[in-house]
Amino acid sequence: MSGQLVAIVTGGASGIGRALALLAAARGMAVAVADIDAARAEATAAELVAGGGTARGFACDVISPASLEALATAVRAEWGGANFLFNNAGVCAGGTLETTSAADAQWILSVNIMGVFHATQAFLPLLREAAQRGEPARIINTGSENSLGLAALGPTTVYTGSKHAVLGISDGLRRDLKDSGIAVSVLCPGFVQTEIYDSYRTRPEAFGGQKRVSEKRAEMMRGMMVKIAQTPDITAQICLDGIDGDEFIIIADPRIRGFAEKRHGEVAAALDRTDARMVALGESYPAYE
Ligand SMILES: NC(=O)c1ccc[n+]([C@@H]2O[C@H](COP(=O)([O-])OP(=O)(O)OC[C@H]3O[C@@H](n4cnc5c(N)ncnc54)[C@H](O)[C@@H]3O)[C@@H](O)[C@H]2O)c1
């Protein structure tokens, strides 16, 4: 290792991932920009290098364990290790559960959940080595406002489910890694100005193939985002600030409070009903150890 910290950003060629890559490079880290869109990954890395940073673009499909193993091997060969794994690649397709095709559901769950699983398995050995050297080691999973409740924009039912899973996996992983020196964070952005509305542009053949949104829809989305969505630069700044503060849940948008509090209120009310039922049933249980 050269002493330079190393960050891997999946989905690093666009949107939030690109902004994370730019900021990590600006902070002096070597950055692996990993994306299914190899050309854009290379272009982003070239931009970081042109700005004085250290970066390389990598083709990577987070659905594929082999692709992530190859990425981990390449990162080790290039920089000798890894310190920050940003599991950021994600896709979204709108729809109710009924109107979402099984192929789309599989694709969304494969990228958003299994992508986090495969990348984490591939990079854990490198992160463990970093922790053993006394260096920072952290996994940062990009969740969503959909991790904490039901977002105002929708329906995106399968996507919402996938992002709840990202929170659950992050929480379990935090416990798994409690004594390892590897920290875990989950980034929950709100609505961000990215190209997520055009996620089908990278949908693999196996799930229905690529499709572009019409220019009219893209314009409409961009117009709406400029009015109400956060810029990815701000999302990335809040994320790195949360990492500096060793935060588990990093919330990038104050408007998430409404969805999160609604969910918390529902859980609290359900617990109150359970307490009343226990009394009515004459049941009582010892506390968990
Ligand atoms: N934009 C938002 O409003 C918003 C809100 C909350 C959470 N998020 C999350 O932020 C993350 C980044 O999304 P974004 O909004 O920047 O979208 P984006 O479409 O601009 O960027 C996503 C990137 O992921 C890449 N990608 C897609 N499938 C991949 C795969 N199988 N393997 C590797 N890379 C793949 C894409 O090529 C793209 O570069 C996602 O996890 C998304 O769910 C976005």
The ligand as an SDF file (V2000), in Angstrom:
LIG
                    3D

 44 48  0  0  0  0  0  0  0  0999 V2000
  -31.7410    9.5470   -7.5390 N   0  0  0  0  0  0  0  0  0  0  0  0
  -32.4660    9.4260   -6.4510 C   0  0  0  0  0  0  0  0  0  0  0  0
  -33.4230   10.1750   -6.2300 O   0  0  0  0  0  0  0  0  0  0  0  0
  -32.1030    8.3770   -5.4340 C   0  0  0  0  0  0  0  0  0  0  0  0
  -32.7360    8.4440   -4.1880 C   0  0  0  0  0  0  0  0  0  0  0  0
  -32.4340    7.5070   -3.2290 C   0  0  0  0  0  0  0  0  0  0  0  0
  -31.5150    6.5260   -3.5050 C   0  0  0  0  0  0  0  0  0  0  0  0
  -30.9150    6.4700   -4.7300 N   0  0  0  0  0  0  0  0  0  0  0  0
  -29.9490    5.4000   -4.9660 C   0  0  0  0  0  0  0  0  0  0  0  0
  -28.7130    5.9480   -5.3560 O   0  0  0  0  0  0  0  0  0  0  0  0
  -27.9490    4.9850   -6.0610 C   0  0  0  0  0  0  0  0  0  0  0  0
  -27.3620    5.6050   -7.3180 C   0  0  0  0  0  0  0  0  0  0  0  0
  -28.4220    5.9080   -8.2130 O   0  0  0  0  0  0  0  0  0  0  0  0
  -28.5010    7.2840   -9.0100 P   0  0  0  0  0  0  0  0  0  0  0  0
  -29.7240    7.9660   -8.5850 O   0  0  0  0  0  0  0  0  0  0  0  0
  -27.2140    7.9880   -8.9600 O   0  0  0  0  0  0  0  0  0  0  0  0
  -28.8300    6.7200  -10.4870 O   0  0  0  0  0  0  0  0  0  0  0  0
  -27.9980    6.7610  -11.8580 P   0  0  0  0  0  0  0  0  0  0  0  0
  -28.8340    5.9720  -12.8010 O   0  0  0  0  0  0  0  0  0  0  0  0
  -27.6450    8.1330  -12.2190 O   0  0  0  0  0  0  0  0  0  0  0  0
  -26.6630    5.9420  -11.5140 O   0  0  0  0  0  0  0  0  0  0  0  0
  -26.6870    4.5690  -11.2540 C   0  0  0  0  0  0  0  0  0  0  0  0
  -25.4210    3.9360  -11.7990 C   0  0  0  0  0  0  0  0  0  0  0  0
  -25.4650    2.5190  -11.5190 O   0  0  0  0  0  0  0  0  0  0  0  0
  -24.9920    1.8220  -12.6680 C   0  0  0  0  0  0  0  0  0  0  0  0
  -25.4830    0.4480  -12.6740 N   0  0  0  0  0  0  0  0  0  0  0  0
  -26.7390    0.0010  -12.9620 C   0  0  0  0  0  0  0  0  0  0  0  0
  -26.7730   -1.3460  -12.9140 N   0  0  0  0  0  0  0  0  0  0  0  0
  -25.5300   -1.7530  -12.5740 C   0  0  0  0  0  0  0  0  0  0  0  0
  -24.9480   -3.0400  -12.3750 C   0  0  0  0  0  0  0  0  0  0  0  0
  -25.6690   -4.1620  -12.5210 N   0  0  0  0  0  0  0  0  0  0  0  0
  -23.6570   -3.1100  -12.0300 N   0  0  0  0  0  0  0  0  0  0  0  0
  -22.9050   -1.9750  -11.9000 C   0  0  0  0  0  0  0  0  0  0  0  0
  -23.4020   -0.7370  -12.0940 N   0  0  0  0  0  0  0  0  0  0  0  0
  -24.7040   -0.6290  -12.4180 C   0  0  0  0  0  0  0  0  0  0  0  0
  -25.5130    2.6450  -13.8380 C   0  0  0  0  0  0  0  0  0  0  0  0
  -24.8240    2.3690  -15.0390 O   0  0  0  0  0  0  0  0  0  0  0  0
  -25.3000    4.0670  -13.3200 C   0  0  0  0  0  0  0  0  0  0  0  0
  -24.0140    4.5440  -13.6710 O   0  0  0  0  0  0  0  0  0  0  0  0
  -28.9020    3.8240   -6.3160 C   0  0  0  0  0  0  0  0  0  0  0  0
  -28.6580    2.7900   -5.3810 O   0  0  0  0  0  0  0  0  0  0  0  0
  -30.2630    4.4410   -6.0870 C   0  0  0  0  0  0  0  0  0  0  0  0
  -31.2300    3.4810   -5.7260 O   0  0  0  0  0  0  0  0  0  0  0  0
  -31.1860    7.3790   -5.7020 C   0  0  0  0  0  0  0  0  0  0  0  0
  1  2  1  0
  2  3  2  0
  2  4  1  0
  4  5  1  0
  4 44  2  0
  5  6  2  0
  6  7  1  0
  7  8  2  0
  8  9  1  0
  8 44  1  0
  9 10  1  0
  9 42  1  0
 10 11  1  0
 11 12  1  0
 11 40  1  0
 12 13  1  0
 13 14  1  0
 14 15  2  0
 14 16  1  0
 14 17  1  0
 17 18  1  0
 18 19  2  0
 18 20  1  0
 18 21  1  0
 21 22  1  0
 22 23  1  0
 23 24  1  0
 23 38  1  0
 24 25  1  0
 25 26  1  0
 25 36  1  0
 26 27  1  0
 26 35  1  0
 27 28  2  0
 28 29  1  0
 29 30  1  0
 29 35  2  0
 30 31  1  0
 30 32  2  0
 32 33  1  0
 33 34  2  0
 34 35  1  0
 36 37  1  0
 36 38  1  0
 38 39  1  0
 40 41  1  0
 40 42  1  0
 42 43  1  0
M  CHG  2   8   1  16  -1
M  END
$$$$
